[in-house]
C-alpha cells in the first residue's frame, strides 16, 4: 500500500465513511509523530462548551429563582451540595488558617461568639460530609 492509498478497514470498523490514510499510522497502527489528521476539529470542544453554557445561562435566567426555591424545599441535601460547590476553596482555606486567639485578652462575650461560630462551622462541615 502506498502513501496515497487508504486503509478502509480502519474506517469501516468505526462506522465512518471517510478512509484513513495509511501514511498516518506506523506498521503497528499507532499515529505517527506530527499527525494532524486525528482528533476533533480545532475549537469544536470550545463551541460545544459555549453552547452548553449559553443554554444553561438562558434557562437559569428564566427559571433560576424558582428552581432554587424548589430544590431548597424538596431536596435540602442537593441544595447544600450546590452551596458547598459554590464556596471558593480559597475562602475555606482562609477560615481554616484563621489567626490564633489570645485567650488572656478575650472577653466573655467574644469567647461565647467564638464557640458559637465553631459549632456552626462544625455542623456545616458535618452536613457537607454526609452529602458525600
C-alpha positions in Angstrom: 0.0 0.0 0.0 1.5 3.4 -1.0 1.4 6.6 1.0 -1.6 7.8 -1.1 -3.6 4.6 -0.7 -6.1 4.3 2.2 -6.8 1.6 4.7 -10.6 1.3 4.5 -10.8 -1.4 7.2 -9.9 1.1 9.9 -12.6 3.5 8.7 -15.4 0.9 8.4 -14.6 -0.6 11.8 -15.6 2.7 13.4 -18.6 3.2 11.2 -17.3 6.1 9.3 -17.3 6.6 5.5 -14.0 8.5 5.5 -10.9 6.5 4.6 -8.0 6.6 6.9 -4.7 7.4 5.2 -2.2 4.6 5.6 0.7 7.0 6.0 -0.9 8.5 9.1 0.0 5.3 11.1 3.0 3.1 11.6 3.1 -0.6 10.9 1.7 -1.3 14.4 -1.3 1.1 13.8 0.0 3.9 16.0 -0.3 7.5 14.9 3.0 9.0 13.5 4.6 12.0 15.1 3.2 15.2 13.7 0.0 13.6 12.5 -2.5 16.4 12.2 -5.4 14.3 10.8 -6.6 12.8 14.1 -9.0 14.1 16.7 -11.8 16.6 16.6 -11.6 19.7 14.6 -9.9 22.6 16.3 -12.2 24.6 18.5 -15.1 22.1 18.3 -15.0 21.4 22.1 -15.0 25.1 22.9 -18.0 25.6 20.7 -19.9 22.8 22.4 -19.0 24.1 25.8 -20.0 27.7 24.8 -23.4 26.4 23.5 -24.0 24.3 26.6 -23.1 27.2 29.0 -25.3 29.6 27.0 -28.2 27.2 27.2 -27.8 26.7 30.9 -27.5 30.5 31.4 -30.6 31.2 29.4 -32.6 28.5 31.4 -31.3 29.8 34.7 -32.2 33.4 33.8 -35.8 32.2 33.1 -36.3 29.6 35.9 -33.4 30.1 38.3 -35.0 31.6 41.4 -38.0 29.2 41.2 -35.7 26.2 40.6 -33.5 27.1 43.6 -36.5 27.5 45.9 -37.9 24.1 44.8 -34.6 22.4 45.4 -34.3 24.0 48.8 -37.7 22.9 49.8 -37.9 19.5 48.1 -34.2 18.3 48.3 -32.3 20.1 51.0 -29.3 17.8 50.6 -28.9 18.7 46.9 -29.4 22.4 47.9 -26.5 22.1 50.4 -24.3 20.4 47.8 -24.9 23.2 45.4 -24.0 25.8 48.0 -20.9 23.8 49.1 -19.7 23.6 45.5 -20.0 27.3 45.1 -17.9 28.3 48.1 -14.4 29.2 46.8 -11.7 26.9 48.1 -9.6 30.0 49.0 -12.3 31.1 51.4 -12.4 27.7 53.1 -8.6 27.8 53.4 -8.6 31.3 54.9 -11.1 30.2 57.5 -9.0 27.1 58.4 -6.0 29.3 58.8 -7.6 32.0 61.0 -5.2 33.7 63.4 -4.7 32.2 66.9 -6.8 33.7 69.7 -5.1 35.2 72.7 -7.4 33.8 75.4 -5.9 36.2 78.0 -7.3 39.2 76.2 -10.6 37.9 75.0 -13.9 39.0 76.7 -16.5 36.5 77.8 -18.9 37.7 75.1 -16.2 37.2 72.4 -15.4 33.7 73.7 -19.1 32.8 73.5 -19.4 34.2 70.0 -16.2 32.2 69.0 -17.6 29.0 70.4 -20.9 29.5 68.6 -19.0 30.1 65.3 -17.1 26.9 65.8 -20.3 25.0 66.4 -21.9 26.4 63.3 -18.8 25.7 61.2 -18.7 22.1 62.6 -22.4 21.5 61.8 -21.9 22.8 58.3 -18.8 20.6 57.8 -20.8 17.5 59.1 -23.7 18.3 56.8 -21.3 18.6 53.8 -19.5 15.4 54.7 -22.8 13.5 55.0 -23.6 14.6 51.4 -20.7 12.7 50.1 
